Amino acid sequence: MMKRDEVIASIKVVKEKLKPQFGDDIDVQSMLFIIGVQELGKGRQKFSKDEKVEVMHVALCTLLEPFGYYLFKGRDEDGWPHWEPVGKLPFMRPAEQNMFMQEAIVLYFRKQGLID
């Protein structure tokens, strides 16, 4: 696990890297949506409300897989990825949950080569 200060500094770097394409108001939810669209691999498109929820689910599964909470199972006939839950997340207070998601986002963008 990363130290809190490292997560905070690194998430700022991620935001700065995403700012030219996505603007100033990028938050964790926005980053989750960006990751979900990236992982879906279908490019920019209009999503229905239900599809937006699914895009966010794609992001969450992608981010939690390296921590051992999901196992990638493959893609369906429409190209949507699917995972199987394999571990239960521990209870976290909202602030802890937010920090954990920010760490997972930082690790994702490091793996993608967006940040060092």
Beta strands, then each sheet from edge to edge (+ up, - down):
strand 1: 70-75
strand 2: 81-85
sheet 1: 1+ 2-
end
